[in-house]
Amino acid sequence: MALSSEEIERYKRHLVLHDVGGAGQQALKAARVLVVGAGGLGSPVILYLAAAGVGTIGVVDDDIVSLSNLQRQVLHTTSRVSEPKVESARQTVQEINPHVEIIPHNTRLTAANAIELISQYDIVADGSDNFATRYLVNDACYLARKPLVFAALGPFDGYLSTFKGHETGEDGRPMPTYRCVFPEAPPDGTVANCAEVGILGAVAGVLGTLQAMEVLKEIIGIGESLAGTLLIYDARETRFQSVKLAWDPKNPLNGEVPTLTDLSSHIVNG
């Protein structure tokens, strides 16, 4: 996919990078990325993917911008309070990079639409803020055979990984999925959300930027993938910890005896 003269000027700092160059920039231009959630994580993900020249960015979110979002959701502005987040995302991306197509999906991701939406894209970045959506995105990505870059936030911490459960590792075993790390969602009421316990806004910026970096690496094919590794960030101590992940043979999705072969188990939640 050829670059215009304006794009060559825009991306010149990428083009001189040995690991990116013209081929890498063309791969970014041809890529289609779906971002689930245009909030604290989705904001930096969308901003950096757009700035990098990812050709098509889909954004799925059914929420509107509220004043309390703006402390961490840097994609949005005060003047857009009460507007749909996907429309605010579209306006921001147009200002950042008019060469990028933003596709707003002003809807909630459900069992009924997840496979159809995800199948339209090459890779998914999950910035959702609840366990039901995380399991849904994970299962839909596996069934659609799409790589998933996942991130989650706490008040002063965060987690990041890439899941490619539809692929096999060097040992010939399936790669782990989100369900290998978190087999079941915690009971309702045991994990508070950011509305209840708060979050330092810059934590979302750190994790979202790292999430965007992993998406770019997967598209260009550079560096070491986070597949099979969970990265843990502690903002208070400015510390990162990497934990190796293993495939769980009892995983109901891609284990030895799979029991999740469609999204019907999510219908009650979606």
C-alpha positions as CSV (number, residue, x, y, z in Angstrom):
1,M,0.0,0.0,0.0
2,A,1.9,3.0,-1.3
3,L,2.5,6.1,0.8
4,S,1.7,9.6,-0.5
5,S,4.3,12.4,-0.3
6,E,2.5,13.9,2.6
7,E,2.5,10.6,4.5
8,I,6.2,10.2,3.8
9,E,6.8,13.5,5.4
10,R,4.5,12.7,8.3
11,Y,6.1,9.3,9.1
12,K,9.7,10.2,8.3
13,R,10.8,9.3,11.9
14,H,9.3,5.8,11.3
15,L,10.8,5.5,7.9
16,V,14.3,6.0,9.0
17,L,14.0,3.3,11.7
18,H,15.6,0.1,10.5
19,D,12.9,-2.1,12.0
20,V,10.0,-0.1,10.5
21,G,11.0,1.6,7.3
22,G,8.7,1.7,4.3
23,A,7.5,-1.9,4.5
24,G,6.6,-1.4,8.2
25,Q,4.8,1.8,7.5
26,Q,2.9,0.3,4.7
27,A,1.9,-2.6,7.0
28,L,0.5,-0.1,9.5
29,K,-1.4,1.7,6.7
30,A,-3.0,-1.6,5.6
31,A,-3.8,-2.7,9.2
32,R,-7.3,-2.8,10.7
33,V,-7.4,-2.6,14.5
34,L,-10.5,-2.8,16.7
35,V,-10.3,-1.0,20.0
36,V,-12.9,-2.1,22.6
37,G,-13.6,0.9,24.8
38,A,-12.8,4.6,24.3
39,G,-12.0,5.3,27.9
40,G,-8.9,5.4,30.0
41,L,-7.0,2.7,28.1
42,G,-8.7,3.2,24.8
43,S,-7.8,6.9,24.7
44,P,-3.9,6.5,24.5
45,V,-4.3,3.4,22.4
46,I,-6.4,5.2,19.8
47,L,-4.2,8.4,19.9
48,Y,-1.0,6.5,19.3
49,L,-2.3,4.1,16.7
50,A,-3.7,7.1,14.8
51,A,-0.5,9.0,15.1
52,A,1.5,6.0,13.9
53,G,-0.6,5.7,10.8
54,V,-2.7,2.6,11.4
55,G,-5.0,2.8,8.4
56,T,-8.3,1.7,9.9
57,I,-9.3,1.9,13.6
58,G,-12.6,0.6,14.7
59,V,-13.9,1.9,18.1
60,V,-16.7,0.1,19.9
61,D,-18.3,1.8,22.9
62,D,-21.9,2.7,23.7
63,D,-21.1,5.3,26.4
64,I,-21.1,9.1,26.4
65,V,-18.4,11.5,27.6
66,S,-18.9,12.7,31.1
67,L,-16.9,15.3,33.1
68,S,-15.5,12.7,35.5
69,N,-13.9,10.9,32.5
70,L,-11.6,13.7,31.6
71,Q,-9.2,13.2,34.4
72,R,-7.8,10.1,32.5
73,Q,-9.6,9.8,29.2
74,V,-7.4,12.1,27.2
75,L,-9.1,11.4,23.9
76,H,-12.0,13.6,24.9
77,T,-12.5,17.3,25.7
78,T,-14.7,19.4,27.9
79,S,-16.7,20.7,24.9
80,R,-17.7,17.1,24.1
81,V,-19.3,16.2,27.4
82,S,-22.5,14.3,26.7
83,E,-21.4,13.3,23.2
84,P,-21.0,9.6,22.3
85,K,-17.4,8.6,23.0
86,V,-17.0,7.0,19.5
87,E,-18.0,10.3,17.9
88,S,-15.5,12.2,20.1
89,A,-12.9,9.6,19.1
90,R,-13.6,10.2,15.4
91,Q,-13.3,13.9,15.8
92,T,-10.0,13.7,17.6
93,V,-8.5,11.2,15.2
94,Q,-9.4,13.4,12.2
95,E,-7.5,16.2,13.8
96,I,-4.5,14.0,14.6
97,N,-4.2,12.2,11.3
98,P,-6.6,12.6,8.4
99,H,-5.1,9.7,6.6
100,V,-6.6,7.3,9.2
101,E,-10.1,6.0,8.8
102,I,-12.0,5.8,12.1
103,I,-15.0,3.5,12.2
104,P,-17.3,4.3,15.2
105,H,-19.4,1.4,16.5
106,N,-21.8,3.1,18.9
107,T,-23.0,-0.1,20.5
108,R,-22.2,-2.5,23.3
109,L,-20.2,-5.5,22.4
110,T,-22.4,-8.5,23.0
111,A,-22.5,-12.2,22.2
112,A,-24.8,-11.4,19.3
113,N,-22.3,-9.0,17.5
114,A,-18.8,-9.8,18.8
115,I,-17.8,-12.3,16.2
116,E,-19.1,-10.2,13.3
117,L,-17.3,-7.1,14.6
118,I,-14.0,-8.7,15.5
119,S,-13.9,-10.6,12.2
120,Q,-13.7,-7.3,10.3
121,Y,-10.3,-6.5,11.9
122,D,-6.8,-7.9,12.0
123,I,-6.1,-7.4,15.7
124,V,-8.1,-6.3,18.8
125,A,-7.0,-4.1,21.7
126,D,-9.3,-4.6,24.7
127,G,-9.6,-1.6,27.0
128,S,-12.9,-2.7,28.6
129,D,-13.4,-2.1,32.4
130,N,-15.5,-5.2,33.4
131,F,-14.9,-8.9,33.6
132,A,-17.9,-9.9,31.4
133,T,-16.6,-8.0,28.5
134,R,-13.1,-9.2,28.9
135,Y,-14.2,-12.8,28.8
136,L,-16.4,-12.1,25.8
137,V,-13.6,-10.4,23.9
138,N,-11.2,-13.2,24.7
139,D,-13.5,-15.9,23.6
140,A,-14.6,-14.1,20.4
141,C,-11.0,-13.4,19.4
142,Y,-10.1,-17.0,19.9
143,L,-13.1,-18.2,17.8
144,A,-12.4,-15.6,15.1
145,R,-8.7,-16.5,15.2
146,K,-7.6,-12.9,15.9
147,P,-4.7,-11.8,18.2
148,L,-5.8,-9.9,21.3
149,V,-3.8,-7.3,23.2
150,F,-5.3,-7.0,26.7
151,A,-4.8,-4.4,29.4
152,A,-6.5,-3.8,32.7
153,L,-6.2,-1.1,35.4
154,G,-6.2,-0.8,39.1
155,P,-5.9,2.4,41.2
156,F,-2.1,2.5,41.0
157,D,-1.4,-0.6,39.0
158,G,-2.0,-2.3,35.7
159,Y,-1.7,-5.5,33.7
160,L,-0.8,-6.2,30.1
161,S,-0.5,-9.2,27.8
162,T,-1.1,-10.5,24.3
163,F,-3.2,-13.6,23.7
164,K,-3.0,-15.8,20.7
165,G,-4.8,-18.9,21.9
166,H,-5.5,-20.0,18.3
167,E,-1.7,-20.4,17.7
168,T,0.8,-22.9,19.0
169,G,4.0,-22.2,20.8
170,E,7.5,-23.5,20.2
171,D,6.7,-26.5,22.4
172,G,3.8,-27.5,20.1
173,R,1.2,-26.6,22.7
174,P,-1.5,-24.0,22.3
175,M,-0.7,-20.5,23.4
176,P,-2.5,-19.3,26.6
177,T,-5.7,-17.3,26.6
178,Y,-7.1,-14.9,29.1
179,R,-8.9,-18.0,30.7
180,C,-5.6,-19.6,31.4
181,V,-4.6,-16.7,33.6
182,F,-8.1,-16.0,35.1
183,P,-10.2,-19.2,34.8
184,E,-13.2,-17.5,36.4
185,A,-14.4,-14.0,37.1
186,P,-14.3,-13.1,40.8
187,P,-17.6,-13.1,42.6
188,D,-19.7,-10.0,42.2
189,G,-18.8,-7.3,44.7
190,T,-15.3,-8.6,45.5
191,V,-13.4,-6.3,43.0
192,A,-14.3,-2.6,43.1
193,N,-14.3,-0.6,39.9
194,C,-12.6,2.8,39.5
195,A,-15.8,4.7,40.2
196,E,-15.7,3.2,43.7
197,V,-12.0,3.2,44.5
198,G,-10.6,5.8,42.1
199,I,-7.7,5.7,39.8
200,L,-4.7,8.0,39.2
201,G,-5.2,9.1,35.7
202,A,-1.6,8.8,34.4
203,V,-1.7,5.0,35.2
204,A,-4.2,4.6,32.3
205,G,-1.8,6.6,30.1
206,V,1.2,4.3,31.0
207,L,-0.8,1.1,30.3
208,G,-2.6,2.4,27.3
209,T,0.6,3.5,25.7
210,L,2.2,0.1,26.3
211,Q,-0.9,-1.5,24.9
212,A,-0.6,0.6,21.7
213,M,3.1,-0.4,21.5
214,E,2.3,-4.1,21.6
215,V,-0.4,-3.6,18.8
216,L,2.2,-1.8,16.6
217,K,4.8,-4.6,17.3
218,E,2.3,-7.3,16.2
219,I,1.4,-5.4,13.0
220,I,5.0,-4.6,12.0
221,G,6.4,-7.9,13.3
222,I,9.2,-6.6,15.4
223,G,10.6,-7.4,18.8
224,E,9.3,-10.1,21.2
225,S,5.6,-10.6,21.5
226,L,4.0,-10.4,24.9
227,A,2.1,-13.6,24.1
228,G,2.8,-16.0,26.9
229,T,3.8,-13.2,29.3
230,L,1.9,-11.1,31.8
231,L,3.4,-7.6,32.4
232,I,2.5,-6.1,35.8
233,Y,3.0,-2.4,36.5
234,D,3.2,-0.9,40.0
235,A,3.0,2.9,39.8
236,R,3.8,3.5,43.4
237,E,7.1,1.7,43.2
238,T,7.7,2.5,39.5
239,R,8.3,-1.2,39.0
240,F,7.5,-3.7,36.2
241,Q,7.3,-7.4,36.7
242,S,7.0,-10.1,34.0
243,V,5.3,-13.4,34.7
244,K,5.5,-16.3,32.3
245,L,2.1,-17.7,31.4
246,A,1.4,-21.4,30.7
247,W,-1.4,-23.0,28.7
248,D,-4.0,-24.6,30.9
249,P,-5.1,-28.0,29.6
250,K,-8.3,-27.6,31.5
251,N,-9.1,-24.3,29.8
252,P,-12.7,-24.7,28.5
253,L,-11.8,-22.6,25.4
254,N,-8.6,-24.2,24.0
255,G,-7.9,-26.9,26.5
256,E,-7.7,-30.7,25.8
257,V,-11.5,-31.0,26.0
258,P,-12.9,-27.7,24.8
259,T,-16.5,-27.0,26.0
260,L,-16.7,-23.4,24.8
261,T,-17.2,-23.6,21.0
262,D,-19.4,-20.5,20.6
263,L,-20.5,-17.5,22.5
264,S,-23.8,-18.9,23.8
265,S,-22.6,-18.9,27.4
266,H,-22.3,-15.1,27.2
267,I,-25.9,-14.5,26.2
268,V,-27.0,-14.1,29.7
269,N,-24.4,-11.3,30.1
270,G,-24.8,-9.7,26.7
